[in-house]
């Protein structure tokens, strides 16, 4: 079987443009992100558990009412979730 002839092209081969990214940009996570995220989750959980177990004996919790104590605990947990969205 005969081999077909290849066409000759007048155009040069395509080369994609180089993207100039600055070398100072870090793509990874900052070293403080994971420990702070975990700490916020744990502090929020401990706040809620401590309030339900012995909230009347802790001075700061005694000054807040029930809903405020729960909101403070969920606030810490919410900050932990916000930090988890920054995780790469």
N, C-alpha and C positions, 0 to 999 in steps of 0.2 A: 504494500500500500504506500503511495507517495506521501511524503511529509509536506504539509502546507508551509508556505513561506510566511515569515513574520513581517508585520508592517514596520516601517521605519517611522519614528515619531520625531517631529521637529521641536516638540516641547520638552523641556527638561523634566526630570522626575520630581514629583511633589515632595517637598520637605515641609513638615508642619512648623509653624512659628514657635520659637522658644518662649516659654513664659518666664518672665523675670520676677522671681519671688525673692523678697529680701531674706537674707540668711539669718537675720536676728529673730525671726518669728518662730516661736516654739509651738509645736502642735500638741504636745503631751499635756498631762495634768500638772497643775502646781502641786508641790509636795504637801501643802497644808490642806488641800481640799478633802481628801478621804478621811483624815482624822477628825477634821471639824464636822464633816457630814455625819459620821458615826456618833460623835459626841453630842450633836444636837438631837439625834434620834434617842440616845440613851438618856439625856437630861430630860427631855419631854416625857419619856415613859416613866422615869423615876419621879418626876414632879407629880404626875397623875397618881401613881401608885402610893407615894408618900402622903398625898392629900387624902386619899380614901382610907388609908390605914390609920394615920395619926395626924390629921390636918389641924386639930385644935391645939396640939402641943408645939407646933412649929410657928415661931413669931410672924414670919412674913405671910404664911398661909392663913393664919388666924385673922389677919387684917383684911383679907380678901374674902368675898363670898364664894359660894359654890361654883357659880357659872364663871367667874373670873379666874378661879384656880384651874378649871378645866380648859379655859381658853388660853391661859399661859402655857399649859402643857402641850396643847395642840399647836400653839404658836411655835414652840421649839421644834416640834415634829415637822411643821410646815416649812420652817427654815431648812431643816434637813432635806426635805423633798426638793426644795428650790435648789439647794447645792447639788443634789443628785442629778439635776438636769444639766449641770455644767460638766458632768463626768463624760470623758471621751474614751 
